[in-house]
Protein backbone atom coordinates (compact mmCIF):
# COMPACT_ATOMS: atom_id res chain seq x y z
CA UNK A 1 0.00 0.00 0.00
CA UNK A 2 2.85 2.27 0.86
CA UNK A 3 4.32 1.63 -2.60
CA UNK A 4 1.04 2.62 -4.29
CA UNK A 5 0.94 5.90 -2.39
CA UNK A 6 4.60 6.63 -3.16
CA UNK A 7 4.10 5.68 -6.84
CA UNK A 8 1.03 7.88 -7.12
CA UNK A 9 2.92 10.74 -5.48
CA UNK A 10 5.84 10.39 -7.92
CA UNK A 11 3.50 10.31 -10.96
CA UNK A 12 1.60 13.35 -9.66
CA UNK A 13 4.82 15.25 -9.06
CA UNK A 14 6.05 14.47 -12.57
CA UNK A 15 2.78 15.57 -14.16
CA UNK A 16 2.65 18.83 -12.24
CA UNK A 17 6.31 19.65 -12.93
CA UNK A 18 5.85 18.92 -16.67
CA UNK A 19 2.78 21.14 -16.81
CA UNK A 20 4.56 23.88 -14.90
CA UNK A 21 7.57 23.79 -17.22
CA UNK A 22 5.49 23.98 -20.44
CA UNK A 23 5.75 27.53 -21.75
CA UNK A 24 2.73 29.45 -22.89
CA UNK A 25 2.48 29.59 -26.69
CA UNK A 26 3.81 32.72 -28.34
CA UNK A 27 2.09 34.15 -31.39
CA UNK A 28 3.86 36.74 -33.53
CA UNK A 29 2.91 38.51 -36.74
CA UNK A 30 4.34 36.65 -39.72
CA UNK A 31 3.51 38.97 -42.61
CA UNK A 32 0.92 39.35 -45.32
CA UNK A 33 0.03 37.10 -48.22
CA UNK A 34 -1.35 39.00 -51.22
CA UNK A 35 -3.69 37.07 -53.45
CA UNK A 36 -4.22 38.62 -56.86
CA UNK A 37 -6.04 37.54 -59.94
CA UNK A 38 -8.72 38.52 -62.36
CA UNK A 39 -11.63 36.94 -64.16
CA UNK A 40 -11.88 37.96 -67.82
CA UNK A 41 -14.48 37.57 -70.51
CA UNK A 42 -11.99 37.22 -73.37
CA UNK A 43 -10.73 34.66 -75.86
CA UNK A 44 -7.74 33.72 -73.65
CA UNK A 45 -6.20 34.24 -70.24
CA UNK A 46 -2.64 35.49 -69.72
CA UNK A 47 -0.48 32.77 -68.19
CA UNK A 48 0.71 33.51 -64.65
CA UNK A 49 4.31 33.00 -65.81
CA UNK A 50 3.87 35.87 -68.30
CA UNK A 51 1.92 38.35 -66.18
CA UNK A 52 4.84 39.45 -63.99
CA UNK A 53 8.10 38.50 -65.64
CA UNK A 54 11.64 39.85 -65.63
CA UNK A 55 13.67 40.10 -68.83
CA UNK A 56 17.41 40.09 -68.07
CA UNK A 57 19.02 42.41 -70.63
CA UNK A 58 22.51 41.81 -69.27
CA UNK A 59 25.54 43.93 -68.53
CA UNK A 60 27.31 45.92 -71.26
CA UNK A 61 30.28 48.23 -71.43
CA UNK A 62 29.47 51.86 -72.18
CA UNK A 63 31.96 51.57 -75.08
CA UNK A 64 29.43 49.26 -76.82
CA UNK A 65 26.81 52.04 -76.57
CA UNK A 66 29.04 55.03 -77.28
CA UNK A 67 27.08 56.75 -80.06
CA UNK A 68 23.46 57.45 -80.89
CA UNK A 69 21.93 54.42 -82.60
CA UNK A 70 24.29 51.84 -81.07
CA UNK A 71 22.29 48.79 -79.95
CA UNK A 72 22.77 45.62 -77.98
CA UNK A 73 21.70 42.19 -79.19
CA UNK A 74 17.93 41.67 -78.80
CA UNK A 75 16.89 39.50 -75.85
CA UNK A 76 13.80 37.38 -76.58
CA UNK A 77 10.84 37.10 -74.23
CA UNK A 78 7.36 35.65 -74.57
CA UNK A 79 3.81 36.34 -73.50
CA UNK A 80 1.88 33.13 -73.14
CA UNK A 81 -1.89 33.01 -73.52
CA UNK A 82 -3.72 29.97 -72.17
CA UNK A 83 -7.18 28.45 -72.38
CA UNK A 84 -7.74 30.17 -75.73
CA UNK A 85 -11.00 29.78 -77.63
CA UNK A 86 -10.66 31.02 -81.24
CA UNK A 87 -14.45 30.93 -81.57
CA UNK A 88 -14.57 33.94 -79.21
CA UNK A 89 -11.84 35.96 -81.01
CA UNK A 90 -9.60 34.98 -83.92
CA UNK A 91 -6.47 37.03 -83.11
CA UNK A 92 -4.51 38.56 -80.24
CA UNK A 93 -2.09 41.50 -80.22
CA UNK A 94 -0.16 43.18 -77.41
CA UNK A 95 0.70 46.81 -76.60
CA UNK A 96 3.14 48.01 -73.95
CA UNK A 97 2.90 51.10 -71.75
CA UNK A 98 5.62 52.68 -69.64
CA UNK A 99 7.64 55.86 -69.17
CA UNK A 100 9.00 56.94 -72.57
CA UNK A 101 12.53 58.28 -72.85
CA UNK A 102 12.79 62.06 -73.20
CA UNK A 103 13.53 62.82 -76.84
CA UNK A 104 12.58 59.37 -78.18
CA UNK A 105 9.04 58.10 -77.62
CA UNK A 106 9.94 54.70 -79.12
CA UNK A 107 12.15 53.82 -76.13
CA UNK A 108 11.38 53.03 -72.50
CA UNK A 109 13.18 55.39 -70.13
CA UNK A 110 15.61 53.64 -67.80
CA UNK A 111 15.94 54.16 -64.06
CA UNK A 112 18.10 52.70 -61.33
CA UNK A 113 15.33 51.30 -59.16
CA UNK A 114 17.65 51.97 -56.20
CA UNK A 115 19.72 54.78 -54.76
CA UNK A 116 22.43 54.02 -57.34
CA UNK A 117 22.67 56.33 -60.35
CA UNK A 118 20.81 55.41 -63.54
CA UNK A 119 22.61 55.07 -66.86
CA UNK A 120 22.19 58.08 -69.14
CA UNK A 121 21.52 58.43 -72.89
CA UNK A 122 20.11 54.92 -73.23
CA UNK A 123 16.63 53.45 -73.46
CA UNK A 124 14.98 50.07 -73.98
CA UNK A 125 13.42 49.16 -77.31
CA UNK A 126 10.67 46.51 -77.53
CA UNK A 127 9.97 44.72 -80.81
CA UNK A 128 7.43 42.11 -81.87
CA UNK A 129 7.98 38.90 -83.85
CA UNK A 130 8.06 40.87 -87.14
CA UNK A 131 10.76 43.22 -85.73
CA UNK A 132 8.26 46.10 -85.60
CA UNK A 133 9.17 48.55 -82.84
CA UNK A 134 6.44 48.94 -80.22
CA UNK A 135 6.41 52.40 -78.66
CA UNK A 136 5.84 52.22 -74.91
CA UNK A 137 2.85 54.57 -74.98
CA UNK A 138 0.29 51.77 -75.29
CA UNK A 139 -1.00 52.86 -78.69
CA UNK A 140 0.91 50.56 -81.07
CA UNK A 141 -0.05 46.90 -80.97
CA UNK A 142 2.11 44.00 -82.06
CA UNK A 143 1.36 42.03 -85.20
CA UNK A 144 -1.86 40.10 -84.62
CA UNK A 145 -1.37 36.41 -83.90
CA UNK A 146 -4.00 33.97 -85.14
CA UNK A 147 -5.26 32.08 -82.12
CA UNK A 148 -5.30 28.32 -81.84
CA UNK A 149 -7.35 26.34 -79.34
CA UNK A 150 -5.48 26.09 -76.01
CA UNK A 151 -2.07 27.74 -75.55
CA UNK A 152 -0.61 30.48 -77.78
CA UNK A 153 2.74 32.23 -77.45
CA UNK A 154 3.51 35.75 -78.67
CA UNK A 155 7.21 36.46 -79.21
CA UNK A 156 8.94 39.75 -78.44
CA UNK A 157 12.45 41.07 -77.90
CA UNK A 158 14.03 43.93 -75.97
CA UNK A 159 17.39 45.64 -76.22
CA UNK A 160 19.28 48.75 -75.16
CA UNK A 161 19.56 51.58 -77.69
CA UNK A 162 21.95 54.51 -77.17
CA UNK A 163 20.83 58.07 -77.83
CA UNK A 164 24.34 59.48 -77.39
CA UNK A 165 27.43 58.62 -75.38
CA UNK A 166 26.09 56.52 -72.51
CA UNK A 167 27.15 56.83 -68.90
CA UNK A 168 27.39 53.88 -66.52
CA UNK A 169 24.62 53.04 -64.10
CA UNK A 170 21.60 50.85 -63.60
CA UNK A 171 19.35 50.59 -66.68
CA UNK A 172 16.04 49.16 -65.49
CA UNK A 173 12.52 49.89 -66.69
CA UNK A 174 8.99 48.62 -66.17
CA UNK A 175 6.23 48.32 -68.72
CA UNK A 176 2.71 47.03 -68.41
CA UNK A 177 0.96 45.31 -71.28
CA UNK A 178 -2.56 44.85 -72.57
CA UNK A 179 -3.89 42.22 -74.94
CA UNK A 180 -6.34 43.12 -77.70
CA UNK A 181 -8.53 40.30 -79.02
CA UNK A 182 -10.33 40.64 -82.36
Secondary structure, DSSP 8 states (H G I E B T S, - for coil): -HHHHHHHHHHHHHHHHHHHHS-------------------SS-EE-HHHHT---------GGGG-STT-B---EEEEEEEEEE-TTT-SEEEEEEEE-EETTEEEEEE-B-SSSS-B-EEEEEEEEETT--B--TBS------EE--SEEEEEEEEEEEEEEEEEE-SB-B--EEEEEEE-
